[in-house]
Amino acid sequence: GQLWQTVRKLVSILFVSQLLSPLVAFVAICVSSTVSITTQTVEPTTDNKEQVQILSTTTAPVILPTLDDTCCLDDAMLHPCPIDHTPTPHQAQCQDPSLSCSSLPLSCISCSCPYSCKYGASSNASCTAPPEARCEGARNFTLQFQCSYCYLTDDETHRCSTRDIGCRSVGSPTSKSHWYIANCTTRENTICLGKQVFSKKKECNWTEGYSWKTACILSITLGGFGADRFYLGHWQEGIGKLFSFGGLGVWTLVDVVLVSTGYIGPADGSLYI
Protein backbone atom coordinates (compact mmCIF):
# COMPACT_ATOMS: atom_id res chain seq x y z
CA GLY A 1 0.00 0.00 0.00
CA GLN A 2 2.57 2.61 1.03
CA LEU A 3 5.00 1.54 -1.69
CA TRP A 4 2.30 1.85 -4.31
CA GLN A 5 1.41 5.35 -3.10
CA THR A 6 5.07 6.39 -3.31
CA VAL A 7 5.33 5.10 -6.87
CA ARG A 8 2.13 6.93 -7.79
CA LYS A 9 3.52 10.18 -6.39
CA LEU A 10 6.78 9.77 -8.32
CA VAL A 11 4.91 9.04 -11.54
CA SER A 12 2.66 12.07 -10.99
CA ILE A 13 5.68 14.31 -10.41
CA LEU A 14 7.27 12.94 -13.58
CA PHE A 15 4.04 13.53 -15.50
CA VAL A 16 3.78 17.13 -14.28
CA SER A 17 7.41 17.85 -15.19
CA GLN A 18 6.82 16.50 -18.69
CA LEU A 19 3.78 18.77 -19.04
CA LEU A 20 5.88 21.76 -18.02
CA SER A 21 8.74 20.83 -20.38
CA PRO A 22 7.33 22.53 -23.54
CA LEU A 23 6.78 25.78 -21.66
CA VAL A 24 10.27 25.67 -20.14
CA ALA A 25 11.83 24.89 -23.53
CA PHE A 26 9.97 27.79 -25.17
CA VAL A 27 11.08 30.24 -22.47
CA ALA A 28 14.69 29.01 -22.67
CA ILE A 29 14.81 29.42 -26.45
CA CYS A 30 13.32 32.92 -26.26
CA VAL A 31 15.75 34.00 -23.54
CA SER A 32 18.82 32.58 -25.33
CA SER A 33 17.85 34.25 -28.61
CA THR A 34 17.37 37.68 -27.05
CA VAL A 35 20.58 37.78 -25.02
CA SER A 36 23.08 40.10 -26.65
CA ILE A 37 26.38 41.57 -25.63
CA THR A 38 26.63 45.34 -25.65
CA THR A 39 29.89 47.16 -25.81
CA GLN A 40 30.60 50.67 -24.67
CA THR A 41 33.06 52.99 -26.29
CA VAL A 42 34.88 55.53 -24.19
CA GLU A 43 35.72 58.82 -25.85
CA PRO A 44 39.15 60.09 -24.94
CA THR A 45 39.15 63.21 -22.83
CA THR A 46 41.13 66.34 -23.55
CA ASP A 47 43.80 65.38 -21.04
CA ASN A 48 44.20 61.94 -22.63
CA LYS A 49 44.52 63.50 -26.09
CA GLU A 50 47.24 65.84 -24.85
CA GLN A 51 49.08 62.91 -23.28
CA VAL A 52 48.86 60.90 -26.49
CA GLN A 53 50.20 63.85 -28.49
CA ILE A 54 53.09 64.30 -26.07
CA LEU A 55 53.97 60.61 -26.21
CA SER A 56 53.75 60.53 -30.00
CA THR A 57 56.16 63.45 -30.30
CA THR A 58 58.68 62.11 -27.81
CA THR A 59 58.77 58.43 -28.74
CA ALA A 60 59.45 56.70 -32.02
CA PRO A 61 58.79 53.07 -32.96
CA VAL A 62 61.79 50.81 -32.94
CA ILE A 63 61.78 47.77 -35.22
CA LEU A 64 64.43 45.16 -34.58
CA PRO A 65 65.35 42.89 -37.50
CA THR A 66 64.93 39.18 -36.90
CA LEU A 67 66.23 36.13 -38.68
CA ASP A 68 62.95 35.78 -40.55
CA ASP A 69 63.26 39.33 -41.90
CA THR A 70 66.72 38.90 -43.39
CA CYS A 71 65.21 37.90 -46.73
CA CYS A 72 63.43 41.24 -47.02
CA LEU A 73 66.22 43.66 -46.14
CA ASP A 74 67.50 43.84 -49.73
CA ASP A 75 64.60 44.98 -51.91
CA ALA A 76 66.48 44.19 -55.12
CA MET A 77 66.93 40.51 -54.34
CA LEU A 78 64.54 37.81 -55.54
CA HIS A 79 63.71 34.77 -53.44
CA PRO A 80 61.97 31.48 -54.31
CA CYS A 81 58.20 31.58 -54.06
CA PRO A 82 56.99 29.48 -52.45
CA ILE A 83 60.26 29.09 -50.66
CA ASP A 84 59.77 25.33 -50.07
CA HIS A 85 58.67 24.59 -53.64
CA THR A 86 60.67 21.99 -55.60
CA PRO A 87 59.83 21.56 -59.31
CA THR A 88 59.35 18.04 -60.70
CA PRO A 89 59.76 18.46 -64.47
CA HIS A 90 59.79 14.72 -65.23
CA GLN A 91 56.05 14.25 -64.74
CA ALA A 92 53.78 13.78 -67.75
CA GLN A 93 52.19 17.25 -67.64
CA CYS A 94 55.64 18.79 -68.09
CA GLN A 95 56.42 16.86 -71.29
CA ASP A 96 54.13 18.50 -73.86
CA PRO A 97 56.21 20.14 -76.64
CA SER A 98 53.17 21.94 -78.06
CA LEU A 99 52.58 23.79 -74.77
CA SER A 100 54.28 27.12 -74.16
CA CYS A 101 56.67 27.26 -71.23
CA SER A 102 54.71 30.07 -69.58
CA SER A 103 51.61 27.83 -69.53
CA LEU A 104 53.26 25.04 -67.57
CA PRO A 105 51.89 24.38 -64.07
CA LEU A 106 53.86 25.55 -61.07
CA SER A 107 54.98 21.99 -60.34
CA CYS A 108 57.06 22.08 -63.56
CA ILE A 109 58.79 25.43 -63.09
CA SER A 110 60.58 27.46 -60.42
CA CYS A 111 59.75 31.09 -59.63
CA SER A 112 61.36 33.89 -57.66
CA CYS A 113 59.51 36.88 -56.21
CA PRO A 114 60.46 40.27 -54.77
CA TYR A 115 59.57 40.39 -51.09
CA SER A 116 59.41 44.17 -51.37
CA CYS A 117 56.13 43.98 -53.33
CA LYS A 118 53.12 45.89 -52.05
CA TYR A 119 50.97 43.55 -50.02
CA GLY A 120 47.66 42.73 -51.71
CA ALA A 121 48.69 44.22 -55.05
CA SER A 122 49.66 42.46 -58.25
CA SER A 123 53.34 41.79 -58.77
CA ASN A 124 55.55 39.91 -61.21
CA ALA A 125 57.43 36.71 -60.48
CA SER A 126 60.47 35.67 -62.52
CA CYS A 127 59.99 32.05 -63.54
CA THR A 128 62.20 29.52 -65.31
CA ALA A 129 61.40 26.23 -66.97
CA PRO A 130 64.18 23.68 -66.32
CA PRO A 131 65.83 21.87 -69.24
CA GLU A 132 64.09 18.59 -68.30
CA ALA A 133 60.68 20.15 -69.06
CA ARG A 134 59.64 19.95 -72.72
CA CYS A 135 57.85 23.12 -73.81
CA GLU A 136 57.74 25.73 -76.54
CA GLY A 137 59.00 29.30 -76.38
CA ALA A 138 61.23 31.20 -74.00
CA ARG A 139 62.20 29.38 -70.83
CA ASN A 140 62.59 32.57 -68.82
CA PHE A 141 59.34 34.49 -68.38
CA THR A 142 57.30 36.43 -65.84
CA LEU A 143 54.00 35.52 -64.20
CA GLN A 144 51.64 37.78 -62.29
CA PHE A 145 50.68 36.93 -58.72
CA GLN A 146 49.04 38.65 -55.78
CA CYS A 147 51.58 39.75 -53.21
CA SER A 148 50.71 37.73 -50.12
CA TYR A 149 52.21 35.13 -47.84
CA CYS A 150 50.91 31.62 -48.42
CA TYR A 151 49.27 31.30 -45.00
CA LEU A 152 47.47 34.64 -45.51
CA THR A 153 45.84 33.72 -48.81
CA ASP A 154 42.10 32.98 -49.02
CA ASP A 155 40.91 30.09 -46.86
CA GLU A 156 39.22 28.58 -49.90
CA THR A 157 42.64 27.98 -51.44
CA HIS A 158 43.88 26.01 -48.43
CA ARG A 159 43.80 22.24 -48.18
CA CYS A 160 44.05 21.25 -44.53
CA SER A 161 44.15 18.01 -42.60
CA THR A 162 41.04 16.71 -40.90
CA ARG A 163 40.19 17.09 -37.25
CA ASP A 164 42.32 15.60 -34.49
CA ILE A 165 41.19 13.04 -31.94
CA GLY A 166 39.34 14.76 -29.11
CA CYS A 167 38.28 17.72 -31.23
CA ARG A 168 34.94 18.95 -29.86
CA SER A 169 32.66 21.21 -31.87
CA VAL A 170 30.37 21.96 -28.92
CA GLY A 171 31.30 23.78 -25.77
CA SER A 172 33.04 27.04 -25.11
CA PRO A 173 34.97 28.59 -28.04
CA THR A 174 37.74 29.42 -25.57
CA SER A 175 38.30 25.75 -24.75
CA LYS A 176 41.45 24.14 -26.10
CA SER A 177 39.50 21.11 -27.31
CA HIS A 178 37.35 23.41 -29.49
CA TRP A 179 40.34 24.08 -31.78
CA TYR A 180 43.03 21.98 -33.41
CA ILE A 181 46.26 22.59 -35.30
CA ALA A 182 45.90 21.51 -38.93
CA ASN A 183 48.63 20.98 -41.51
CA CYS A 184 47.68 23.02 -44.57
CA THR A 185 48.98 23.57 -48.09
CA THR A 186 48.03 26.10 -50.72
CA ARG A 187 46.17 25.20 -53.87
CA GLU A 188 48.17 24.05 -56.87
CA ASN A 189 49.64 26.74 -59.14
CA THR A 190 49.47 29.33 -56.34
CA ILE A 191 52.46 31.67 -56.33
CA CYS A 192 52.90 33.17 -52.88
CA LEU A 193 55.57 34.29 -50.44
CA GLY A 194 56.93 32.10 -47.69
CA LYS A 195 56.21 28.39 -47.30
CA GLN A 196 53.34 26.65 -49.06
CA VAL A 197 53.12 24.10 -46.23
CA PHE A 198 52.17 25.63 -42.89
CA SER A 199 50.25 25.04 -39.68
CA LYS A 200 46.91 26.69 -39.09
CA LYS A 201 44.57 26.87 -36.11
CA LYS A 202 41.11 25.67 -37.17
CA GLU A 203 37.81 25.39 -35.37
CA CYS A 204 36.14 22.03 -34.85
CA ASN A 205 32.96 22.13 -36.95
CA TRP A 206 32.19 18.52 -37.87
CA THR A 207 28.90 16.67 -37.45
CA GLU A 208 27.73 13.07 -37.20
CA GLY A 209 24.07 13.65 -38.11
CA TYR A 210 22.54 14.37 -34.70
CA SER A 211 19.43 16.56 -35.03
CA TRP A 212 18.72 19.37 -32.58
CA LYS A 213 14.98 19.14 -33.25
CA THR A 214 14.95 15.43 -32.46
CA ALA A 215 16.90 16.00 -29.24
CA CYS A 216 14.44 18.73 -28.16
CA ILE A 217 11.39 16.57 -28.92
CA LEU A 218 12.83 13.64 -26.97
CA SER A 219 13.76 15.90 -24.07
CA ILE A 220 10.25 17.39 -23.91
CA THR A 221 8.27 14.15 -24.36
CA LEU A 222 10.47 11.36 -22.98
CA GLY A 223 13.10 13.30 -21.08
CA GLY A 224 11.97 11.81 -17.79
CA PHE A 225 13.11 8.41 -19.04
CA GLY A 226 16.47 9.71 -20.27
CA ALA A 227 15.59 9.36 -23.98
CA ASP A 228 17.34 12.63 -24.85
CA ARG A 229 20.52 11.58 -23.10
CA PHE A 230 20.47 8.15 -24.73
CA TYR A 231 19.98 9.74 -28.16
CA LEU A 232 22.95 12.08 -27.72
CA GLY A 233 25.20 9.29 -26.48
CA HIS A 234 25.30 10.25 -22.80
CA TRP A 235 24.56 6.72 -21.58
CA GLN A 236 25.54 7.15 -17.93
CA GLU A 237 23.35 10.23 -17.47
CA GLY A 238 20.52 8.51 -19.35
CA ILE A 239 20.59 5.54 -16.98
CA GLY A 240 20.65 7.94 -14.02
CA LYS A 241 17.57 9.78 -15.29
CA LEU A 242 15.78 6.52 -16.06
CA PHE A 243 16.13 5.07 -12.55
CA SER A 244 15.60 8.37 -10.73
CA PHE A 245 12.36 9.27 -12.50
CA GLY A 246 14.06 12.18 -14.20
CA GLY A 247 15.61 13.36 -10.95
CA LEU A 248 12.07 13.71 -9.55
CA GLY A 249 11.30 16.04 -12.44
CA VAL A 250 14.04 18.56 -11.66
CA TRP A 251 16.65 16.88 -13.87
CA THR A 252 14.08 16.64 -16.66
CA LEU A 253 13.34 20.38 -16.63
CA VAL A 254 17.03 21.27 -16.40
CA ASP A 255 17.88 19.09 -19.39
CA VAL A 256 15.05 20.64 -21.39
CA VAL A 257 16.68 24.03 -20.89
CA LEU A 258 20.18 22.76 -21.65
CA VAL A 259 19.18 20.86 -24.79
CA SER A 260 16.95 23.63 -26.18
CA THR A 261 19.68 26.23 -25.74
CA GLY A 262 22.29 23.94 -27.31
CA TYR A 263 24.42 23.75 -24.17
CA ILE A 264 24.23 19.95 -24.22
CA GLY A 265 25.29 18.43 -27.50
CA PRO A 266 26.30 15.00 -28.81
CA ALA A 267 28.71 13.10 -26.61
CA ASP A 268 31.26 12.75 -29.43
CA GLY A 269 31.70 16.53 -29.61
CA SER A 270 30.06 16.97 -33.03
CA LEU A 271 27.62 19.67 -34.09
CA TYR A 272 23.88 19.38 -34.61
CA ILE A 273 22.57 19.33 -38.15
SVG drawing of the C-alpha trace seen along z (x, -y; Angstrom):
<svg xmlns="http://www.w3.org/2000/svg" viewBox="-2 -69 72 71">
<polyline fill="none" stroke="black" stroke-width="0.4" points="0.0,0.0 2.6,-2.6 5.0,-1.5 2.3,-1.8 1.4,-5.4 5.1,-6.4 5.3,-5.1 2.1,-6.9 3.5,-10.2 6.8,-9.8 4.9,-9.0 2.7,-12.1 5.7,-14.3 7.3,-12.9 4.0,-13.5 3.8,-17.1 7.4,-17.8 6.8,-16.5 3.8,-18.8 5.9,-21.8 8.7,-20.8 7.3,-22.5 6.8,-25.8 10.3,-25.7 11.8,-24.9 10.0,-27.8 11.1,-30.2 14.7,-29.0 14.8,-29.4 13.3,-32.9 15.8,-34.0 18.8,-32.6 17.8,-34.2 17.4,-37.7 20.6,-37.8 23.1,-40.1 26.4,-41.6 26.6,-45.3 29.9,-47.2 30.6,-50.7 33.1,-53.0 34.9,-55.5 35.7,-58.8 39.2,-60.1 39.2,-63.2 41.1,-66.3 43.8,-65.4 44.2,-61.9 44.5,-63.5 47.2,-65.8 49.1,-62.9 48.9,-60.9 50.2,-63.9 53.1,-64.3 54.0,-60.6 53.8,-60.5 56.2,-63.5 58.7,-62.1 58.8,-58.4 59.4,-56.7 58.8,-53.1 61.8,-50.8 61.8,-47.8 64.4,-45.2 65.4,-42.9 64.9,-39.2 66.2,-36.1 62.9,-35.8 63.3,-39.3 66.7,-38.9 65.2,-37.9 63.4,-41.2 66.2,-43.7 67.5,-43.8 64.6,-45.0 66.5,-44.2 66.9,-40.5 64.5,-37.8 63.7,-34.8 62.0,-31.5 58.2,-31.6 57.0,-29.5 60.3,-29.1 59.8,-25.3 58.7,-24.6 60.7,-22.0 59.8,-21.6 59.3,-18.0 59.8,-18.5 59.8,-14.7 56.1,-14.3 53.8,-13.8 52.2,-17.2 55.6,-18.8 56.4,-16.9 54.1,-18.5 56.2,-20.1 53.2,-21.9 52.6,-23.8 54.3,-27.1 56.7,-27.3 54.7,-30.1 51.6,-27.8 53.3,-25.0 51.9,-24.4 53.9,-25.6 55.0,-22.0 57.1,-22.1 58.8,-25.4 60.6,-27.5 59.8,-31.1 61.4,-33.9 59.5,-36.9 60.5,-40.3 59.6,-40.4 59.4,-44.2 56.1,-44.0 53.1,-45.9 51.0,-43.6 47.7,-42.7 48.7,-44.2 49.7,-42.5 53.3,-41.8 55.5,-39.9 57.4,-36.7 60.5,-35.7 60.0,-32.0 62.2,-29.5 61.4,-26.2 64.2,-23.7 65.8,-21.9 64.1,-18.6 60.7,-20.2 59.6,-20.0 57.9,-23.1 57.7,-25.7 59.0,-29.3 61.2,-31.2 62.2,-29.4 62.6,-32.6 59.3,-34.5 57.3,-36.4 54.0,-35.5 51.6,-37.8 50.7,-36.9 49.0,-38.6 51.6,-39.8 50.7,-37.7 52.2,-35.1 50.9,-31.6 49.3,-31.3 47.5,-34.6 45.8,-33.7 42.1,-33.0 40.9,-30.1 39.2,-28.6 42.6,-28.0 43.9,-26.0 43.8,-22.2 44.1,-21.3 44.2,-18.0 41.0,-16.7 40.2,-17.1 42.3,-15.6 41.2,-13.0 39.3,-14.8 38.3,-17.7 34.9,-19.0 32.7,-21.2 30.4,-22.0 31.3,-23.8 33.0,-27.0 35.0,-28.6 37.7,-29.4 38.3,-25.7 41.5,-24.1 39.5,-21.1 37.4,-23.4 40.3,-24.1 43.0,-22.0 46.3,-22.6 45.9,-21.5 48.6,-21.0 47.7,-23.0 49.0,-23.6 48.0,-26.1 46.2,-25.2 48.2,-24.1 49.6,-26.7 49.5,-29.3 52.5,-31.7 52.9,-33.2 55.6,-34.3 56.9,-32.1 56.2,-28.4 53.3,-26.7 53.1,-24.1 52.2,-25.6 50.3,-25.0 46.9,-26.7 44.6,-26.9 41.1,-25.7 37.8,-25.4 36.1,-22.0 33.0,-22.1 32.2,-18.5 28.9,-16.7 27.7,-13.1 24.1,-13.7 22.5,-14.4 19.4,-16.6 18.7,-19.4 15.0,-19.1 14.9,-15.4 16.9,-16.0 14.4,-18.7 11.4,-16.6 12.8,-13.6 13.8,-15.9 10.2,-17.4 8.3,-14.2 10.5,-11.4 13.1,-13.3 12.0,-11.8 13.1,-8.4 16.5,-9.7 15.6,-9.4 17.3,-12.6 20.5,-11.6 20.5,-8.1 20.0,-9.7 23.0,-12.1 25.2,-9.3 25.3,-10.2 24.6,-6.7 25.5,-7.2 23.4,-10.2 20.5,-8.5 20.6,-5.5 20.6,-7.9 17.6,-9.8 15.8,-6.5 16.1,-5.1 15.6,-8.4 12.4,-9.3 14.1,-12.2 15.6,-13.4 12.1,-13.7 11.3,-16.0 14.0,-18.6 16.7,-16.9 14.1,-16.6 13.3,-20.4 17.0,-21.3 17.9,-19.1 15.0,-20.6 16.7,-24.0 20.2,-22.8 19.2,-20.9 17.0,-23.6 19.7,-26.2 22.3,-23.9 24.4,-23.8 24.2,-20.0 25.3,-18.4 26.3,-15.0 28.7,-13.1 31.3,-12.7 31.7,-16.5 30.1,-17.0 27.6,-19.7 23.9,-19.4 22.6,-19.3"/>
</svg>
